[in-house]
């Protein structure tokens, strides 16, 4: 998309590509991981070429997401530092959910909720990667005592559920907040949108205080 | 195996009832370690019947050979030299699957029907359904299943389910030269063990007893031990094996509850949209940026 004076660039091309690569591998991981989670989801193995292929592929999807998520971490780590204003924003999040943003403190490029989402995902990723190594039977499980493997299996399942729950919330909020999906698809948002949802960022970008 | 397809108590990763119309007698193998001479004929018979051949190993300076269970060695003799109040004792135990009434492997397995428990008590792996994840190894309280490097499937003692299905005793039982391994209905085996224990107690083994651990609901391979109060002396036979709280949480009610919670998030999100509508740019804000 060509630069448009009426629009603001919210996410760079590299950020957007990185985000969608993480998203792709998240869906592959959630789909293949649920196969082992409960018999109810076992039929998902057909999407990956059967049970054995699912077992082979899932950890390698994990290696891929670790690589791309690390990229996301370094891209968004600084803009995700929580400030006192963000905590204040989070205290008013309930009002926002009801459509009332009168008392909402001004959000920067990312609001308190988005920042909290970022750090929650980071925590889940760390737990998933560490426990995932321990339960990767083909290469690593034999290095650990069985109690550690059992603990890792529990942590992996629990962190996986929390991760899926967080991403469900992330997707819903993107659908709920109109035009925000465009920001991650093609990168640009309208000035009115920026003023509405991220006023502090809007001022920073335009130098205007209206 | 196929002959027993109608006599199934449990199948792995299956939430509905298994076909179990027919009733079969609960069987058990009783290993009387006090009669065992450590000849390893049972190891040989096991490989003969099951057509498995292990790699030629190395001498580790002890009688244990191979040193551990493998995907080809479904039973191994374990030799312990232990000092007790009777002096130095050589305790020999035939290790292998215990065929638990509540099998940790079956509970942990995520592949439907890869592990089945027959009505007669035998816990059998159906390698055709196995996906090679190794969760059974994580779930087993006795450290029995072994992942094959050749085909990435898991193997262990079948209690010769194929022989038992046609009325034969397991190969190890058939071959044991001292009668240390016997096979029959679980009820008969317990009775036989009791007689043996009386005899052992008369001969000075005051703590002789039957190993049929109730933490896993009892087993279909039982031991007569001279020192039943200290099973760990027999190369680490667990004193009170159980599936354990971690595997319980991992494979218990938590997952259906978590699935429900995820479903609630989806329903809740939809309800929120219906009730509150989208989060859009205010009209006031729109007008301001129109020009």
Boltz contact constraints between the chains, C-beta under 6 A:
constraints:
  - contact:
      token1: [A, 36]
      token2: [B, 110]
      max_distance: 6.0
  - contact:
      token1: [A, 38]
      token2: [B, 255]
      max_distance: 6.0
  - contact:
      token1: [A, 39]
      token2: [B, 13]
      max_distance: 6.0
  - contact:
      token1: [A, 39]
      token2: [B, 15]
      max_distance: 6.0
  - contact:
      token1: [A, 42]
      token2: [B, 112]
      max_distance: 6.0
  - contact:
      token1: [A, 51]
      token2: [B, 111]
      max_distance: 6.0
  - contact:
      token1: [A, 51]
      token2: [B, 131]
      max_distance: 6.0
  - contact:
      token1: [A, 52]
      token2: [B, 131]
      max_distance: 6.0
  - contact:
      token1: [A, 55]
      token2: [B, 131]
      max_distance: 6.0
  - contact:
      token1: [A, 55]
      token2: [B, 132]
      max_distance: 6.0
  - contact:
      token1: [A, 55]
      token2: [B, 133]
      max_distance: 6.0
  - contact:
      token1: [A, 99]
      token2: [B, 276]
      max_distance: 6.0
  - contact:
      token1: [A, 137]
      token2: [B, 134]
      max_distance: 6.0
  - contact:
      token1: [A, 149]
      token2: [B, 138]
      max_distance: 6.0
  - contact:
      token1: [A, 150]
      token2: [B, 138]
      max_distance: 6.0
  - contact:
      token1: [A, 150]
      token2: [B, 246]
      max_distance: 6.0
  - contact:
      token1: [A, 150]
      token2: [B, 247]
      max_distance: 6.0
  - contact:
      token1: [A, 151]
      token2: [B, 246]
      max_distance: 6.0
  - contact:
      token1: [A, 153]
      token2: [B, 138]
      max_distance: 6.0
  - contact:
      token1: [A, 153]
      token2: [B, 250]
      max_distance: 6.0
  - contact:
      token1: [A, 154]
      token2: [B, 246]
      max_distance: 6.0
  - contact:
      token1: [A, 154]
      token2: [B, 249]
      max_distance: 6.0
  - contact:
      token1: [A, 154]
      token2: [B, 250]
      max_distance: 6.0
  - contact:
      token1: [A, 161]
      token2: [B, 258]
      max_distance: 6.0
  - contact:
      token1: [A, 165]
      token2: [B, 265]
      max_distance: 6.0
  - contact:
      token1: [A, 168]
      token2: [B, 265]
      max_distance: 6.0
  - contact:
      token1: [A, 172]
      token2: [B, 269]
      max_distance: 6.0
  - contact:
      token1: [A, 176]
      token2: [B, 278]
      max_distance: 6.0
  - contact:
      token1: [A, 176]
      token2: [B, 279]
      max_distance: 6.0
  - contact:
      token1: [A, 177]
      token2: [B, 279]
      max_distance: 6.0
  - contact:
      token1: [A, 178]
      token2: [B, 278]
      max_distance: 6.0
  - contact:
      token1: [A, 178]
      token2: [B, 280]
      max_distance: 6.0
  - contact:
      token1: [A, 191]
      token2: [B, 289]
      max_distance: 6.0
  - contact:
      token1: [A, 192]
      token2: [B, 281]
      max_distance: 6.0
  - contact:
      token1: [A, 192]
      token2: [B, 285]
      max_distance: 6.0
  - contact:
      token1: [A, 192]
      token2: [B, 286]
      max_distance: 6.0
  - contact:
      token1: [A, 192]
      token2: [B, 289]
      max_distance: 6.0
  - contact:
      token1: [A, 193]
      token2: [B, 281]
      max_distance: 6.0
  - contact:
      token1: [A, 195]
      token2: [B, 285]
      max_distance: 6.0
  - contact:
      token1: [A, 196]
      token2: [B, 281]
      max_distance: 6.0
  - contact:
      token1: [A, 196]
      token2: [B, 285]
      max_distance: 6.0
